[in-house]
Amino acid sequence: MTNVVPVGTLGGMVWTAQRLDPVRSRRRMELLAEIAGARAARETQQPRRKRGVRLRGLIATRRRLAN
């Protein structure tokens, strides 16, 4: 294992993990939480019948995709 020769090269590209700006990252998480909260509030306000119709539609779509 002393002479390890790479099989191919990436043309000088080096994989580096990008660091996100902590302020942007925090703000993004806050926005996502606000969106999730608004979505949850909106869904709880829907009548049960409407939720049932939507759920049956999702189930039917999933069954069609599975077949």
PQR file with spaces between the fields and no chain letter, atoms N, CA, C, O and H, PARSE charges and radii, in Angstrom:
ATOM       1  N    MET     1       0.809   -1.197    0.000 -0.4000 1.5000
ATOM       2  CA   MET     1       0.000    0.000    0.000 -0.0000 2.0000
ATOM       3  C    MET     1       0.856    1.267    0.000  0.5500 1.7000
ATOM       4  O    MET     1       0.356    2.354    0.288 -0.5500 1.4000
ATOM       5  N    THR     2       2.113    1.134   -0.314 -0.4000 1.5000
ATOM       6  CA   THR     2       2.947    2.320   -0.310 -0.0000 2.0000
ATOM       7  C    THR     2       2.788    3.139   -1.574  0.5500 1.7000
ATOM       8  O    THR     2       2.925    4.362   -1.530 -0.5500 1.4000
ATOM       9  H    THR     2       2.519    0.251   -0.549  0.4000 1.0000
ATOM      10  N    ASN     3       2.501    2.501   -2.705 -0.4000 1.5000
ATOM      11  CA   ASN     3       2.310    3.209   -3.965 -0.0000 2.0000
ATOM      12  C    ASN     3       0.840    3.200   -4.345  0.5500 1.7000
ATOM      13  O    ASN     3       0.407    2.354   -5.128 -0.5500 1.4000
ATOM      14  H    ASN     3       2.390    1.507   -2.741  0.4000 1.0000
ATOM      15  N    VAL     4       0.084    4.110   -3.811 -0.4000 1.5000
ATOM      16  CA   VAL     4      -1.331    4.217   -4.132 -0.0000 2.0000
ATOM      17  C    VAL     4      -1.463    5.215   -5.281  0.5500 1.7000
ATOM      18  O    VAL     4      -1.132    6.392   -5.138 -0.5500 1.4000
ATOM      19  H    VAL     4       0.436    4.797   -3.175  0.4000 1.0000
ATOM      20  N    VAL     5      -1.952    4.726   -6.426 -0.4000 1.5000
ATOM      21  CA   VAL     5      -2.108    5.573   -7.594 -0.0000 2.0000
ATOM      22  C    VAL     5      -3.599    5.780   -7.822  0.5500 1.7000
ATOM      23  O    VAL     5      -4.339    4.804   -7.939 -0.5500 1.4000
ATOM      24  H    VAL     5      -2.221    3.770   -6.543  0.4000 1.0000
ATOM      25  N    PRO     6      -4.057    7.022   -7.886 -0.5600 1.5000
ATOM      26  CA   PRO     6      -5.479    7.245   -8.124  0.2800 2.0000
ATOM      27  C    PRO     6      -5.878    6.787   -9.524  0.5500 1.7000
ATOM      28  O    PRO     6      -5.141    6.992  -10.488 -0.5500 1.4000
ATOM      29  N    VAL     7      -7.050    6.166   -9.624 -0.4000 1.5000
ATOM      30  CA   VAL     7      -7.541    5.663  -10.903 -0.0000 2.0000
ATOM      31  C    VAL     7      -7.986    6.816  -11.790  0.5500 1.7000
ATOM      32  O    VAL     7      -7.703    6.812  -12.988 -0.5500 1.4000
ATOM      33  H    VAL     7      -7.649    5.999   -8.841  0.4000 1.0000
ATOM      34  N    GLY     8      -8.661    7.781  -11.240 -0.4000 1.5000
ATOM      35  CA   GLY     8      -9.141    8.932  -12.010 -0.0000 2.0000
ATOM      36  C    GLY     8      -8.993   10.187  -11.189  0.5500 1.7000
ATOM      37  O    GLY     8      -8.731   10.138   -9.987 -0.5500 1.4000
ATOM      38  H    GLY     8      -8.891    7.784  -10.267  0.4000 1.0000
ATOM      39  N    THR     9      -9.162   11.304  -11.849 -0.4000 1.5000
ATOM      40  CA   THR     9      -9.073   12.571  -11.112 -0.0000 2.0000
ATOM      41  C    THR     9     -10.359   13.349  -11.293  0.5500 1.7000
ATOM      42  O    THR     9     -11.160   13.062  -12.183 -0.5500 1.4000
ATOM      43  H    THR     9      -9.375   11.343  -12.825  0.4000 1.0000
ATOM      44  N    LEU    10     -10.536   14.300  -10.466 -0.4000 1.5000
ATOM      45  CA   LEU    10     -11.699   15.178  -10.563 -0.0000 2.0000
ATOM      46  C    LEU    10     -11.319   16.487  -11.239  0.5500 1.7000
ATOM      47  O    LEU    10     -12.070   17.460  -11.168 -0.5500 1.4000
ATOM      48  H    LEU    10      -9.886   14.533   -9.743  0.4000 1.0000
ATOM      49  N    GLY    11     -10.180   16.520  -11.883 -0.4000 1.5000
ATOM      50  CA   GLY    11      -9.778   17.734  -12.579 -0.0000 2.0000
ATOM      51  C    GLY    11      -9.458   18.884  -11.650  0.5500 1.7000
ATOM      52  O    GLY    11      -9.662   20.045  -12.004 -0.5500 1.4000
ATOM      53  H    GLY    11      -9.571   15.729  -11.940  0.4000 1.0000
ATOM      54  N    GLY    12      -8.964   18.576  -10.476 -0.4000 1.5000
ATOM      55  CA   GLY    12      -8.600   19.626   -9.541 -0.0000 2.0000
ATOM      56  C    GLY    12      -9.738   20.074   -8.649  0.5500 1.7000
ATOM      57  O    GLY    12      -9.536   20.934   -7.792 -0.5500 1.4000
ATOM      58  H    GLY    12      -8.799   17.633  -10.189  0.4000 1.0000
ATOM      59  N    MET    13     -10.946   19.513   -8.822 -0.4000 1.5000
ATOM      60  CA   MET    13     -12.066   19.900   -7.963 -0.0000 2.0000
ATOM      61  C    MET    13     -11.886   19.283   -6.585  0.5500 1.7000
ATOM      62  O    MET    13     -11.541   18.107   -6.461 -0.5500 1.4000
ATOM      63  H    MET    13     -11.110   18.814   -9.518  0.4000 1.0000
ATOM      64  N    VAL    14     -12.111   20.049   -5.597 -0.4000 1.5000
ATOM      65  CA   VAL    14     -12.022   19.570   -4.231 -0.0000 2.0000
ATOM      66  C    VAL    14     -13.400   19.710   -3.604  0.5500 1.7000
ATOM      67  O    VAL    14     -14.027   20.766   -3.689 -0.5500 1.4000
ATOM      68  H    VAL    14     -12.391   21.004   -5.699  0.4000 1.0000
ATOM      69  N    TRP    15     -13.868   18.638   -2.974 -0.4000 1.5000
ATOM      70  CA   TRP    15     -15.167   18.673   -2.325 -0.0000 2.0000
ATOM      71  C    TRP    15     -15.037   19.368   -0.980  0.5500 1.7000
ATOM      72  O    TRP    15     -14.307   18.912   -0.100 -0.5500 1.4000
ATOM      73  H    TRP    15     -13.359   17.780   -2.905  0.4000 1.0000
ATOM      74  N    THR    16     -15.741   20.458   -0.833 -0.4000 1.5000
ATOM      75  CA   THR    16     -15.744   21.173    0.444 -0.0000 2.0000
ATOM      76  C    THR    16     -17.184   21.409    0.865  0.5500 1.7000
ATOM      77  O    THR    16     -18.063   21.635    0.033 -0.5500 1.4000
ATOM      78  H    THR    16     -16.334   20.828   -1.548  0.4000 1.0000
ATOM      79  N    ALA    17     -17.402   21.355    2.132 -0.4000 1.5000
ATOM      80  CA   ALA    17     -18.736   21.625    2.664 -0.0000 2.0000
ATOM      81  C    ALA    17     -18.896   23.138    2.785  0.5500 1.7000
ATOM      82  O    ALA    17     -18.068   23.816    3.394 -0.5500 1.4000
ATOM      83  H    ALA    17     -16.688   21.171    2.808  0.4000 1.0000
ATOM      84  N    GLN    18     -19.964   23.647    2.202 -0.4000 1.5000
ATOM      85  CA   GLN    18     -20.200   25.085    2.300 -0.0000 2.0000
ATOM      86  C    GLN    18     -20.737   25.420    3.677  0.5500 1.7000
ATOM      87  O    GLN    18     -21.616   24.736    4.202 -0.5500 1.4000
ATOM      88  H    GLN    18     -20.637   23.096    1.708  0.4000 1.0000
ATOM      89  N    ARG    19     -20.202   26.469    4.247 -0.4000 1.5000
ATOM      90  CA   ARG    19     -20.701   26.951    5.532 -0.0000 2.0000
ATOM      91  C    ARG    19     -21.731   28.015    5.278  0.5500 1.7000
ATOM      92  O    ARG    19     -21.472   29.000    4.586 -0.5500 1.4000
ATOM      93  H    ARG    19     -19.488   27.025    3.821  0.4000 1.0000
ATOM      94  N    LEU    20     -22.897   27.815    5.839 -0.4000 1.5000
ATOM      95  CA   LEU    20     -23.932   28.817    5.707 -0.0000 2.0000
ATOM      96  C    LEU    20     -23.725   29.904    6.750  0.5500 1.7000
ATOM      97  O    LEU    20     -23.215   29.662    7.843 -0.5500 1.4000
ATOM      98  H    LEU    20     -23.107   27.015    6.401  0.4000 1.0000
ATOM      99  N    ASP    21     -24.126   31.072    6.388 -0.4000 1.5000
ATOM     100  CA   ASP    21     -24.071   32.192    7.309 -0.0000 2.0000
ATOM     101  C    ASP    21     -25.002   31.883    8.485  0.5500 1.7000
ATOM     102  O    ASP    21     -26.172   31.576    8.255 -0.5500 1.4000
ATOM     103  H    ASP    21     -24.540   31.270    5.500  0.4000 1.0000
ATOM     104  N    PRO    22     -24.531   31.951    9.733 -0.5600 1.5000
ATOM     105  CA   PRO    22     -25.379   31.594   10.873  0.2800 2.0000
ATOM     106  C    PRO    22     -26.643   32.440   10.982  0.5500 1.7000
ATOM     107  O    PRO    22     -27.682   31.943   11.417 -0.5500 1.4000
ATOM     108  N    VAL    23     -26.566   33.701   10.596 -0.4000 1.5000
ATOM     109  CA   VAL    23     -27.740   34.568   10.666 -0.0000 2.0000
ATOM     110  C    VAL    23     -28.770   34.124    9.634  0.5500 1.7000
ATOM     111  O    VAL    23     -29.960   34.032    9.938 -0.5500 1.4000
ATOM     112  H    VAL    23     -25.722   34.104   10.243  0.4000 1.0000
ATOM     113  N    ARG    24     -28.311   33.848    8.414 -0.4000 1.5000
ATOM     114  CA   ARG    24     -29.227   33.378    7.371 -0.0000 2.0000
ATOM     115  C    ARG    24     -29.824   32.029    7.751  0.5500 1.7000
ATOM     116  O    ARG    24     -31.011   31.782    7.539 -0.5500 1.4000
ATOM     117  H    ARG    24     -27.345   33.922    8.168  0.4000 1.0000
ATOM     118  N    SER    25     -28.998   31.170    8.308 -0.4000 1.5000
ATOM     119  CA   SER    25     -29.472   29.842    8.710 -0.0000 2.0000
ATOM     120  C    SER    25     -30.555   29.953    9.788  0.5500 1.7000
ATOM     121  O    SER    25     -31.583   29.279    9.720 -0.5500 1.4000
ATOM     122  H    SER    25     -28.034   31.371    8.480  0.4000 1.0000
ATOM     123  N    ARG    26     -30.310   30.811   10.780 -0.4000 1.5000
ATOM     124  CA   ARG    26     -31.286   31.000   11.852 -0.0000 2.0000
ATOM     125  C    ARG    26     -32.579   31.580   11.307  0.5500 1.7000
ATOM     126  O    ARG    26     -33.664   31.135   11.680 -0.5500 1.4000
ATOM     127  H    ARG    26     -29.475   31.359   10.835  0.4000 1.0000
ATOM     128  N    ARG    27     -32.476   32.574   10.425 -0.4000 1.5000
ATOM     129  CA   ARG    27     -33.665   33.203    9.843 -0.0000 2.0000
ATOM     130  C    ARG    27     -34.453   32.208    8.999  0.5500 1.7000
ATOM     131  O    ARG    27     -35.684   32.207    9.011 -0.5500 1.4000
ATOM     132  H    ARG    27     -31.595   32.936   10.121  0.4000 1.0000
ATOM     133  N    ARG    28     -33.730   31.361    8.265 -0.4000 1.5000
ATOM     134  CA   ARG    28     -34.384   30.339    7.447 -0.0000 2.0000
ATOM     135  C    ARG    28     -35.176   29.369    8.327  0.5500 1.7000
ATOM     136  O    ARG    28     -36.305   29.006    7.999 -0.5500 1.4000
ATOM     137  H    ARG    28     -32.730   31.363    8.255  0.4000 1.0000
ATOM     138  N    MET    29     -34.584   28.956    9.432 -0.4000 1.5000
ATOM     139  CA   MET    29     -35.275   28.050   10.347 -0.0000 2.0000
ATOM     140  C    MET    29     -36.505   28.722   10.954  0.5500 1.7000
ATOM     141  O    MET    29     -37.541   28.078   11.126 -0.5500 1.4000
ATOM     142  H    MET    29     -33.667   29.250    9.699  0.4000 1.0000
ATOM     143  N    GLU    30     -36.399   30.007   11.278 -0.4000 1.5000
ATOM     144  CA   GLU    30     -37.554   30.743   11.810 -0.0000 2.0000
ATOM     145  C    GLU    30     -38.684   30.809   10.788  0.5500 1.7000
ATOM     146  O    GLU    30     -39.851   30.608   11.125 -0.5500 1.4000
ATOM     147  H    GLU    30     -35.558   30.530   11.138  0.4000 1.0000
ATOM     148  N    LEU    31     -38.324   31.093    9.529 -0.4000 1.5000
ATOM     149  CA   LEU    31     -39.343   31.165    8.478 -0.0000 2.0000
ATOM     150  C    LEU    31     -40.017   29.815    8.260  0.5500 1.7000
ATOM     151  O    LEU    31     -41.236   29.739    8.107 -0.5500 1.4000
ATOM     152  H    LEU    31     -37.376   31.255    9.256  0.4000 1.0000
ATOM     153  N    LEU    32     -39.219   28.752    8.246 -0.4000 1.5000
ATOM     154  CA   LEU    32     -39.797   27.418    8.078 -0.0000 2.0000
ATOM     155  C    LEU    32     -40.739   27.074    9.226  0.5500 1.7000
ATOM     156  O    LEU    32     -41.783   26.460    9.008 -0.5500 1.4000
ATOM     157  H    LEU    32     -38.228   28.814    8.370  0.4000 1.0000
ATOM     158  N    ALA    33     -40.382   27.464   10.440 -0.4000 1.5000
ATOM     159  CA   ALA    33     -41.249   27.217   11.595 -0.0000 2.0000
ATOM     160  C    ALA    33     -42.546   28.010   11.482  0.5500 1.7000
ATOM     161  O    ALA    33     -43.619   27.503   11.809 -0.5500 1.4000
ATOM     162  H    ALA    33     -39.534   27.963   10.618  0.4000 1.0000
ATOM     163  N    GLU    34     -42.448   29.262   11.017 -0.4000 1.5000
ATOM     164  CA   GLU    34     -43.650   30.082   10.839 -0.0000 2.0000
ATOM     165  C    GLU    34     -44.565   29.475    9.778  0.5500 1.7000
ATOM     166  O    GLU    34     -45.782   29.425    9.957 -0.5500 1.4000
ATOM     167  H    GLU    34     -41.576   29.674   10.751  0.4000 1.0000
ATOM     168  N    ILE    35     -43.984   29.017    8.685 -0.4000 1.5000
ATOM     169  CA   ILE    35     -44.778   28.403    7.616 -0.0000 2.0000
ATOM     170  C    ILE    35     -45.458   27.142    8.127  0.5500 1.7000
ATOM     171  O    ILE    35     -46.638   26.918    7.857 -0.5500 1.4000
ATOM     172  H    ILE    35     -42.995   29.057    8.539  0.4000 1.0000
ATOM     173  N    ALA    36     -44.717   26.316    8.866 -0.4000 1.5000
ATOM     174  CA   ALA    36     -45.296   25.083    9.399 -0.0000 2.0000
ATOM     175  C    ALA    36     -46.432   25.396   10.378  0.5500 1.7000
ATOM     176  O    ALA    36     -47.460   24.719   10.378 -0.5500 1.4000
ATOM     177  H    ALA    36     -43.759   26.498    9.085  0.4000 1.0000
ATOM     178  N    GLY    37     -46.242   26.419   11.206 -0.4000 1.5000
ATOM     179  CA   GLY    37     -47.294   26.806   12.147 -0.0000 2.0000
ATOM     180  C    GLY    37     -48.531   27.317   11.447  0.5500 1.7000
ATOM     181  O    GLY    37     -49.654   27.001   11.840 -0.5500 1.4000
ATOM     182  H    GLY    37     -45.406   26.969   11.206  0.4000 1.0000
ATOM     183  N    ALA    38     -48.325   28.117   10.398 -0.4000 1.5000
ATOM     184  CA   ALA    38     -49.468   28.647    9.639 -0.0000 2.0000
ATOM     185  C    ALA    38     -50.209   27.519    8.946  0.5500 1.7000
ATOM     186  O    ALA    38     -51.439   27.514    8.898 -0.5500 1.4000
ATOM     187  H    ALA    38     -47.413   28.375   10.079  0.4000 1.0000
ATOM     188  N    ARG    39     -49.464   26.565    8.408 -0.4000 1.5000
ATOM     189  CA   ARG    39     -50.086   25.432    7.723 -0.0000 2.0000
ATOM     190  C    ARG    39     -50.897   24.604    8.717  0.5500 1.7000
ATOM     191  O    ARG    39     -52.016   24.188    8.418 -0.5500 1.4000
ATOM     192  H    ARG    39     -48.465   26.569    8.446  0.4000 1.0000
ATOM     193  N    ALA    40     -50.334   24.367    9.890 -0.4000 1.5000
ATOM     194  CA   ALA    40     -51.039   23.580   10.905 -0.0000 2.0000
ATOM     195  C    ALA    40     -52.316   24.296   11.351  0.5500 1.7000
ATOM     196  O    ALA    40     -53.356   23.661   11.527 -0.5500 1.4000
ATOM     197  H    ALA    40     -49.424   24.705   10.133  0.4000 1.0000
ATOM     198  N    ALA    41     -52.237   25.613   11.532 -0.4000 1.5000
ATOM     199  CA   ALA    41     -53.415   26.385   11.950 -0.0000 2.0000
ATOM     200  C    ALA    41     -54.490   26.345   10.870  0.5500 1.7000
ATOM     201  O    ALA    41     -55.677   26.215   11.168 -0.5500 1.4000
ATOM     202  H    ALA    41     -51.392   26.129   11.389  0.4000 1.0000
ATOM     203  N    ARG    42     -54.067   26.458    9.621 -0.4000 1.5000
ATOM     204  CA   ARG    42     -55.023   26.434    8.522 -0.0000 2.0000
ATOM     205  C    ARG    42     -55.708   25.073    8.420  0.5500 1.7000
ATOM     206  O    ARG    42     -56.908   24.995    8.159 -0.5500 1.4000
ATOM     207  H    ARG    42     -53.103   26.563    9.379  0.4000 1.0000
ATOM     208  N    GLU    43     -54.941   24.004    8.628 -0.4000 1.5000
ATOM     209  CA   GLU    43     -55.510   22.657    8.518 -0.0000 2.0000
ATOM     210  C    GLU    43     -56.478   22.360    9.655  0.5500 1.7000
ATOM     211  O    GLU    43     -57.445   21.622    9.461 -0.5500 1.4000
ATOM     212  H    GLU    43     -53.966   24.068    8.840  0.4000 1.0000
ATOM     213  N    THR    44     -56.237   22.920   10.836 -0.4000 1.5000
ATOM     214  CA   THR    44     -57.157   22.662   11.946 -0.0000 2.0000
ATOM     215  C    THR    44     -58.460   23.421   11.769  0.5500 1.7000
ATOM     216  O    THR    44     -59.472   23.058   12.369 -0.5500 1.4000
ATOM     217  H    THR    44     -55.452   23.519   10.994  0.4000 1.0000
ATOM     218  N    GLN    45     -58.452   24.475   10.952 -0.4000 1.5000
ATOM     219  CA   GLN    45     -59.662   25.251   10.734 -0.0000 2.0000
ATOM     220  C    GLN    45     -60.567   24.630    9.669  0.5500 1.7000
ATOM     221  O    GLN    45     -61.741   24.987    9.570 -0.5500 1.4000
ATOM     222  H    GLN    45     -57.630   24.770   10.465  0.4000 1.0000
ATOM     223  N    GLN    46     -60.035   23.715    8.881 -0.4000 1.5000
ATOM     224  CA   GLN    46     -60.852   23.093    7.844 -0.0000 2.0000
ATOM     225  C    GLN    46     -61.896   22.191    8.488  0.5500 1.7000
ATOM     226  O    GLN    46     -61.620   21.544    9.498 -0.5500 1.4000
ATOM     227  H    GLN    46     -59.081   23.425    8.961  0.4000 1.0000
ATOM     228  N    PRO    47     -63.080   22.145    7.917 -0.5600 1.5000
ATOM     229  CA   PRO    47     -64.091   21.234    8.449  0.2800 2.0000
ATOM     230  C    PRO    47     -63.653   19.779    8.274  0.5500 1.7000
ATOM     231  O    PRO    47     -62.855   19.458    7.393 -0.5500 1.4000
ATOM     232  N    ARG    48     -64.188   18.910    9.126 -0.4000 1.5000
ATOM     233  CA   ARG    48     -63.818   17.494    9.070 -0.0000 2.0000
ATOM     234  C    ARG    48     -64.128   16.882    7.712  0.5500 1.7000
ATOM     235  O    ARG    48     -63.347   16.082    7.195 -0.5500 1.4000
ATOM     236  H    ARG    48     -64.837   19.170    9.842  0.4000 1.0000
ATOM     237  N    ARG    49     -65.242   17.248    7.147 -0.4000 1.5000
ATOM     238  CA   ARG    49     -65.643   16.676    5.861 -0.0000 2.0000
ATOM     239  C    ARG    49     -64.606   16.983    4.783  0.5500 1.7000
ATOM     240  O    ARG    49     -64.246   16.122    3.980 -0.5500 1.4000
ATOM     241  H    ARG    49     -65.876   17.897    7.567  0.4000 1.0000
ATOM     242  N    LYS    50     -64.138   18.224    4.784 -0.4000 1.5000
ATOM     243  CA   LYS    50     -63.158   18.642    3.793 -0.0000 2.0000
ATOM     244  C    LYS    50     -61.840   17.884    3.965  0.5500 1.7000
ATOM     245  O    LYS    50     -61.209   17.483    2.987 -0.5500 1.4000
ATOM     246  H    LYS    50     -64.430   18.924    5.436  0.4000 1.0000
ATOM     247  N    ARG    51     -61.440   17.696    5.217 -0.4000 1.5000
ATOM     248  CA   ARG    51     -60.213   16.937    5.476 -0.0000 2.0000
ATOM     249  C    ARG    51     -60.367   15.499    5.021  0.5500 1.7000
ATOM     250  O    ARG    51     -59.439   14.917    4.460 -0.5500 1.4000
ATOM     251  H    ARG    51     -61.952   18.022    6.011  0.4000 1.0000
ATOM     252  N    GLY    52     -61.555   14.918    5.265 -0.4000 1.5000
ATOM     253  CA   GLY    52     -61.806   13.533    4.850 -0.0000 2.0000
ATOM     254  C    GLY    52     -61.739   13.376    3.345  0.5500 1.7000
ATOM     255  O    GLY    52     -61.176   12.406    2.837 -0.5500 1.4000
ATOM     256  H    GLY    52     -62.309   15.391    5.721  0.4000 1.0000
ATOM     257  N    VAL    53     -62.317   14.334    2.632 -0.4000 1.5000
ATOM     258  CA   VAL    53     -62.287   14.291    1.164 -0.0000 2.0000
ATOM     259  C    VAL    53     -60.845   14.382    0.674  0.5500 1.7000
ATOM     260  O    VAL    53     -60.444   13.653   -0.233 -0.5500 1.4000
ATOM     261  H    VAL    53     -62.774   15.122    3.045  0.4000 1.0000
ATOM     262  N    ARG    54     -60.083   15.262    1.268 -0.4000 1.5000
ATOM     263  CA   ARG    54     -58.682   15.424    0.865 -0.0000 2.0000
ATOM     264  C    ARG    54     -57.878   14.158    1.155  0.5500 1.7000
ATOM     265  O    ARG    54     -57.065   13.733    0.335 -0.5500 1.4000
ATOM     266  H    ARG    54     -60.409   15.854    2.005  0.4000 1.0000
ATOM     267  N    LEU    55     -58.106   13.562    2.315 -0.4000 1.5000
ATOM     268  CA   LEU    55     -57.397   12.345    2.685 -0.0000 2.0000
ATOM     269  C    LEU    55     -57.743   11.202    1.732  0.5500 1.7000
ATOM     270  O    LEU    55     -56.855   10.464    1.307 -0.5500 1.4000
ATOM     271  H    LEU    55     -58.767   13.907    2.981  0.4000 1.0000
ATOM     272  N    ARG    56     -59.020   11.050    1.394 -0.4000 1.5000
ATOM     273  CA   ARG    56     -59.406   10.000    0.456 -0.0000 2.0000
ATOM     274  C    ARG    56     -58.775   10.220   -0.917  0.5500 1.7000
ATOM     275  O    ARG    56     -58.382    9.266   -1.588 -0.5500 1.4000
ATOM     276  H    ARG    56     -59.742   11.650    1.739  0.4000 1.0000
ATOM     277  N    GLY    57     -58.682   11.480   -1.326 -0.4000 1.5000
ATOM     278  CA   GLY    57     -58.024   11.788   -2.597 -0.0000 2.0000
ATOM     279  C    GLY    57     -56.551   11.416   -2.582  0.5500 1.7000
ATOM     280  O    GLY    57     -56.035   10.865   -3.554 -0.5500 1.4000
ATOM     281  H    GLY    57     -59.001   12.255   -0.781  0.4000 1.0000
ATOM     282  N    LEU    58     -55.871   11.716   -1.477 -0.4000 1.5000
ATOM     283  CA   LEU    58     -54.456   11.359   -1.365 -0.0000 2.0000
ATOM     284  C    LEU    58     -54.258    9.848   -1.386  0.5500 1.7000
ATOM     285  O    LEU    58     -53.325    9.348   -2.013 -0.5500 1.4000
ATOM     286  H    LEU    58     -56.290   12.164   -0.687  0.4000 1.0000
ATOM     287  N    ILE    59     -55.136    9.127   -0.701 -0.4000 1.5000
ATOM     288  CA   ILE    59     -55.045    7.669   -0.678 -0.0000 2.0000
ATOM     289  C    ILE    59     -55.271    7.109   -2.086  0.5500 1.7000
ATOM     290  O    ILE    59     -54.551    6.211   -2.522 -0.5500 1.4000
ATOM     291  H    ILE    59     -55.894    9.534   -0.192  0.4000 1.0000
ATOM     292  N    ALA    60     -56.269    7.639   -2.791 -0.4000 1.5000
ATOM     293  CA   ALA    60     -56.546    7.170   -4.152 -0.0000 2.0000
ATOM     294  C    ALA    60     -55.355    7.440   -5.074  0.5500 1.7000
ATOM     295  O    ALA    60     -55.000    6.596   -5.897 -0.5500 1.4000
ATOM     296  H    ALA    60     -56.855    8.368   -2.437  0.4000 1.0000
ATOM     297  N    THR    61     -54.747    8.607   -4.937 -0.4000 1.5000
ATOM     298  CA   THR    61     -53.581    8.937   -5.759 -0.0000 2.0000
ATOM     299  C    THR    61     -52.442    7.981   -5.464  0.5500 1.7000
ATOM     300  O    THR    61     -51.775    7.506   -6.384 -0.5500 1.4000
ATOM     301  H    THR    61     -55.035    9.292   -4.269  0.4000 1.0000
ATOM     302  N    ARG    62     -52.214    7.698   -4.202 -0.4000 1.5000
ATOM     303  CA   ARG    62     -51.133    6.783   -3.836 -0.0000 2.0000
ATOM     304  C    ARG    62     -51.387    5.386   -4.375  0.5500 1.7000
ATOM     305  O    ARG    62     -50.460    4.721   -4.837 -0.5500 1.4000
ATOM     306  H    ARG    62     -52.755    8.084   -3.455  0.4000 1.0000
ATOM     307  N    ARG    63     -52.637    4.935   -4.319 -0.4000 1.5000
ATOM     308  CA   ARG    63     -52.965    3.603   -4.860 -0.0000 2.0000
ATOM     309  C    ARG    63     -52.734    3.555   -6.358  0.5500 1.7000
ATOM     310  O    ARG    63     -52.233    2.560   -6.881 -0.5500 1.4000
ATOM     311  H    ARG    63     -53.390    5.475   -3.944  0.4000 1.0000
ATOM     312  N    ARG    64     -53.102    4.641   -7.064 -0.4000 1.5000
ATOM     313  CA   ARG    64     -52.883    4.666   -8.520 -0.0000 2.0000
ATOM     314  C    ARG    64     -51.400    4.604   -8.848  0.5500 1.7000
ATOM     315  O    ARG    64     -50.994    3.917   -9.785 -0.5500 1.4000
ATOM     316  H    ARG    64     -53.510    5.450   -6.640  0.4000 1.0000
ATOM     317  N    LEU    65     -50.596    5.321   -8.076 -0.4000 1.5000
ATOM     318  CA   LEU    65     -49.150    5.321   -8.320 -0.0000 2.0000
ATOM     319  C    LEU    65     -48.525    3.975   -7.991  0.5500 1.7000
ATOM     320  O    LEU    65     -47.545    3.579   -8.621 -0.5500 1.4000
ATOM     321  H    LEU    65     -50.926    5.879   -7.314  0.4000 1.0000
ATOM     322  N    ALA    66     -49.078    3.267   -7.014 -0.4000 1.5000
ATOM     323  CA   ALA    66     -48.521    1.973   -6.603 -0.0000 2.0000
ATOM     324  C    ALA    66     -48.824    0.887   -7.637  0.5500 1.7000
ATOM     325  O    ALA    66     -48.078   -0.083   -7.767 -0.5500 1.4000
ATOM     326  H    ALA    66     -49.875    3.588   -6.503  0.4000 1.0000
ATOM     327  N    ASN    67     -49.927    1.062   -8.371 -0.4000 1.5000
ATOM     328  CA   ASN    67     -50.310    0.017   -9.348 -0.0000 2.0000
ATOM     329  C    ASN    67     -49.702    0.239  -10.670  0.5500 1.7000
ATOM     330  O    ASN    67     -49.925   -0.546  -11.592 -0.5500 1.4000
ATOM     331  H    ASN    67     -50.533    1.850   -8.265  0.4000 1.0000
